[in-house]
Amino acid sequence: MAENAKAGTTAWKIDTTRIAGPMELAGYADHVSVRSGQPFRLFVTSTAGAFTVQSFRVGWYGGTGARLVWKSSAIPGRAQPAPTVRPADHLVSTKWQPSLTVQTTGWPAGAYLLLLKAANGKEKYVPITVRSESSQGAVAIVDAVNTYQAYNQWGGYSLYSGPDNSFGSRAHRVTFDRPYDGNGARTLVQSELPLIQLAERSGVRLAYLTSVDVATDPTALTGARGMVSLGHDEYWTVPMRDAVTKARDAGTNLAFLGANAVYWRVRYEPSALGADRVVVGYKDASADPVKNRPETTAKWRSKPNPRPENSLTGMLYECFPAVGSFTVRDPAFFLYAGTGAVQGSKYPGLTATEVDRAYPVAGTPANLQVVAHSPVSCGPSIRTFSDATYYTVPSGAGVFDTGSMNWVPSLRGPNSKTSVDARGVAFARKVTLNLITGMAAGPLGRTHPARGDLATLGASASTSTGSGGSLG
C-alpha cells in the first residue's frame, strides 16, 4: 500500500505521565467520522495554556504506528464551562464554544488520533475516523464508537455507573458532545489499533467506517469483501445489525475479533450538534419509555424482542473476567495454515478478559464449526469454555469469531500481565493475516465451506455456566 510506504513517526504516543486531567486539557469533534475534504470543528478546554493539534493517521508505517498528516499553529487555550448533568437520565452535556475548524483536504481514509499538546506539556487524544467513500471491493474496518461512548466516564457518568461507581446511578443516555475519559482514546488504542496496524501492513485494500456510519448509511457496506468487528464492539443499534446481516447475506465476510459483540441494544437520538449524537441505553426494558419495540434498549438476547447475538456472531457472550489458553480443536482449519498448530496446541493468555461460547440453541448456525475449545475460569467460581467458531451462509460469506477480547491486544506483542508470549503473538498474527487476506479474495465459503461439528462437543443448551444471562 503506497500510503504505508510514507514516513511514519512514534510521536503520536502519549506517556502516561503526560495525560492531562479531565478539564485541564480535553476535546471532542462535532462528527465521529467525516469524508476526506469535509471539515469538522474541535471543541477544546484548556487550563494548561495554549495548545496545538496534531493529526496522526494510524497505520503500519514501518512499525512506527502512525503518520503525521497535519499540524495546527498554536491556539489560545481557554477554560470551557463545566459539564452539566440532567437529573432524569444523567446525561452529561457540555455547552462549549468551538476552538477551531479542521480542514481534511487530502487526508486519506483511516482511523485518526488527534493529539492535543498544551504549553505545559500535558496531552490528550481526540479520535476521529475519515470514512471511505466506498467499501466496494475492500475489507471494511469498523471503529466501535458506540462502545467507546458507553464506557466513557467523562463528566462522571457512563452507561455503567455514576460517581458512586454503582450500576443504579448509571446514565441512560451518553453523548458524543463531550470528551472521552483517560487518555481520550482508550478503546481505540487498546482494542483496535493493533489490528489496524497489522491490516495496513498486509497491503489488503481497506475501507474505514464507524458504528454510526454502518447504522445510518444503507450503502456503507455495499460491495465490501469483508467487515471487521474489532476487539470491543458491544453496543449495536437495530439498523446496524440489520445492515451487517444484509451485507453477510449478500456475500460480505464477517470477522468478530473480540468477544461480547452485539450484546447490548442501543438507539440514537440527536443532540444540539446534530443527528445521531446521543446513544440511548437503559439496559432495562421496563425502565425504557420506548416499550415493546425492536429498539427498546435491553440485551439483544432479552425480551421484549429477543434476537440473540449468536445468529450473527455464531456464539453467545459467556463471562468476565476470563483467564485461559486458546486451545486448538481443529488444526486443519484453513485459517490455521502456516501456524504449526496441532490438535490441543495451547496459547496462554490469548483467551482472556471477556469470552464467547458456542451453544446448541435456537439461532446458532446449523453448520457452526468449532475450531478452538478453551477451558477458562471467570473469577473464583465459574469454570467454563471459550470457543472460536466459523460458519458460512448461502451467499458464500464466511463468519469467524475468535471468542476472546484479548485477541486484538495480543497482536501488539508479548505481555507478561496476560501471559501472552511470543509464540501466542505469532499464532494470532498469522491467523489474523490469513483471515484478512482470505476475506479480501472473496466469499470464504466458496472455497472453505463450514463443516458443522458443534454436536460433537456434547454441550448443554443451558447458559447457566456463564454470566451473560438467559435467552428470551
MOBEL-V129978 format. One record per backbone hydrogen bond with DSSP energy under -0.5 kcal/mol. CO is the residue of the C=O (numbers start at 0). NH is the residue of the N-H. If there is no record, write none. Layout:
# MOBEL-V129978
co=CO nh=NH
co=CO nh=NH
This chain:
# MOBEL-V129978
co=0 nh=3
co=0 nh=4
co=1 nh=4
co=2 nh=5
co=9 nh=12
co=12 nh=14
co=14 nh=17
co=15 nh=18
co=17 nh=122
co=20 nh=24
co=23 nh=46
co=23 nh=47
co=25 nh=44
co=27 nh=42
co=31 nh=128
co=33 nh=130
co=34 nh=37
co=36 nh=38
co=39 nh=101
co=40 nh=29
co=41 nh=43
co=41 nh=98
co=41 nh=99
co=42 nh=27
co=44 nh=25
co=47 nh=119
co=49 nh=118
co=50 nh=74
co=51 nh=116
co=52 nh=71
co=53 nh=55
co=53 nh=114
co=54 nh=68
co=54 nh=69
co=55 nh=57
co=55 nh=112
co=56 nh=66
co=59 nh=62
co=59 nh=64
co=60 nh=63
co=64 nh=58
co=65 nh=8
co=66 nh=56
co=66 nh=68
co=69 nh=54
co=74 nh=50
co=77 nh=45
co=77 nh=79
co=83 nh=92
co=84 nh=86
co=85 nh=88
co=85 nh=89
co=88 nh=171
co=88 nh=172
co=90 nh=85
co=90 nh=92
co=92 nh=83
co=99 nh=41
co=100 nh=102
co=101 nh=39
co=103 nh=36
co=103 nh=106
co=105 nh=107
co=109 nh=129
co=110 nh=57
co=111 nh=113
co=111 nh=127
co=112 nh=55
co=112 nh=114
co=113 nh=115
co=113 nh=125
co=114 nh=53
co=115 nh=123
co=116 nh=51
co=117 nh=120
co=121 nh=117
co=122 nh=19
co=123 nh=115
co=125 nh=113
co=127 nh=111
co=128 nh=33
co=128 nh=130
co=129 nh=109
co=130 nh=35
co=134 nh=137
co=137 nh=139
co=137 nh=224
co=137 nh=225
co=138 nh=206
co=139 nh=141
co=139 nh=227
co=140 nh=142
co=140 nh=208
co=141 nh=229
co=142 nh=144
co=142 nh=210
co=143 nh=146
co=143 nh=147
co=144 nh=148
co=145 nh=149
co=146 nh=150
co=148 nh=151
co=149 nh=158
co=152 nh=155
co=153 nh=156
co=157 nh=170
co=160 nh=157
co=161 nh=164
co=165 nh=161
co=165 nh=168
co=166 nh=169
co=171 nh=280
co=173 nh=278
co=175 nh=177
co=180 nh=183
co=182 nh=124
co=183 nh=126
co=184 nh=188
co=185 nh=189
co=186 nh=190
co=187 nh=191
co=187 nh=192
co=190 nh=230
co=191 nh=194
co=191 nh=195
co=192 nh=196
co=193 nh=197
co=194 nh=198
co=195 nh=199
co=196 nh=200
co=197 nh=201
co=198 nh=202
co=198 nh=203
co=199 nh=202
co=204 nh=138
co=206 nh=140
co=207 nh=131
co=208 nh=142
co=209 nh=213
co=210 nh=214
co=211 nh=215
co=212 nh=216
co=215 nh=217
co=216 nh=219
co=218 nh=221
co=220 nh=223
co=222 nh=136
co=224 nh=252
co=225 nh=139
co=226 nh=228
co=226 nh=254
co=227 nh=141
co=227 nh=229
co=228 nh=256
co=230 nh=258
co=232 nh=261
co=233 nh=235
co=233 nh=262
co=233 nh=263
co=235 nh=265
co=236 nh=240
co=237 nh=241
co=238 nh=242
co=239 nh=243
co=240 nh=244
co=241 nh=245
co=242 nh=246
co=243 nh=247
co=244 nh=248
co=245 nh=249
co=246 nh=249
co=246 nh=251
co=247 nh=250
co=250 nh=252
co=252 nh=226
co=253 nh=399
co=254 nh=228
co=254 nh=256
co=255 nh=401
co=256 nh=407
co=257 nh=402
co=257 nh=403
co=259 nh=262
co=262 nh=299
co=263 nh=235
co=265 nh=237
co=266 nh=279
co=268 nh=276
co=268 nh=277
co=270 nh=273
co=273 nh=270
co=273 nh=276
co=276 nh=175
co=277 nh=268
co=277 nh=279
co=278 nh=173
co=278 nh=280
co=279 nh=266
co=283 nh=286
co=283 nh=287
co=288 nh=290
co=292 nh=295
co=295 nh=297
co=296 nh=283
co=297 nh=264
co=298 nh=301
co=299 nh=306
co=300 nh=471
co=301 nh=304
co=307 nh=310
co=308 nh=311
co=308 nh=312
co=309 nh=313
co=309 nh=364
co=315 nh=356
co=317 nh=466
co=317 nh=467
co=318 nh=354
co=320 nh=378
co=321 nh=352
co=322 nh=376
co=323 nh=348
co=323 nh=350
co=325 nh=327
co=325 nh=346
co=326 nh=372
co=327 nh=343
co=329 nh=332
co=332 nh=335
co=333 nh=336
co=335 nh=338
co=341 nh=344
co=344 nh=327
co=346 nh=325
co=346 nh=349
co=349 nh=351
co=350 nh=323
co=351 nh=353
co=351 nh=404
co=351 nh=405
co=352 nh=320
co=352 nh=321
co=353 nh=404
co=354 nh=317
co=354 nh=318
co=355 nh=386
co=356 nh=315
co=358 nh=360
co=360 nh=363
co=364 nh=367
co=367 nh=369
co=367 nh=452
co=367 nh=453
co=368 nh=370
co=368 nh=389
co=370 nh=328
co=370 nh=329
co=371 nh=387
co=372 nh=374
co=373 nh=385
co=374 nh=324
co=375 nh=383
co=376 nh=322
co=377 nh=381
co=380 nh=382
co=381 nh=377
co=383 nh=375
co=385 nh=373
co=387 nh=370
co=387 nh=371
co=388 nh=400
co=389 nh=368
co=390 nh=398
co=392 nh=395
co=395 nh=444
co=395 nh=445
co=396 nh=392
co=397 nh=253
co=398 nh=390
co=399 nh=255
co=400 nh=388
co=402 nh=355
co=403 nh=406
co=404 nh=408
co=405 nh=409
co=406 nh=410
co=407 nh=410
co=408 nh=411
co=409 nh=412
co=414 nh=417
co=414 nh=418
co=414 nh=419
co=418 nh=420
co=419 nh=414
co=420 nh=424
co=421 nh=425
co=422 nh=426
co=423 nh=427
co=424 nh=428
co=425 nh=429
co=426 nh=430
co=427 nh=431
co=428 nh=432
co=429 nh=433
co=430 nh=434
co=431 nh=435
co=432 nh=436
co=433 nh=437
co=434 nh=438
co=435 nh=439
co=436 nh=440
co=437 nh=440
co=438 nh=441
co=442 nh=445
co=443 nh=446
co=443 nh=447
co=449 nh=451
co=452 nh=455
co=453 nh=456
co=453 nh=458
co=454 nh=457
co=462 nh=465
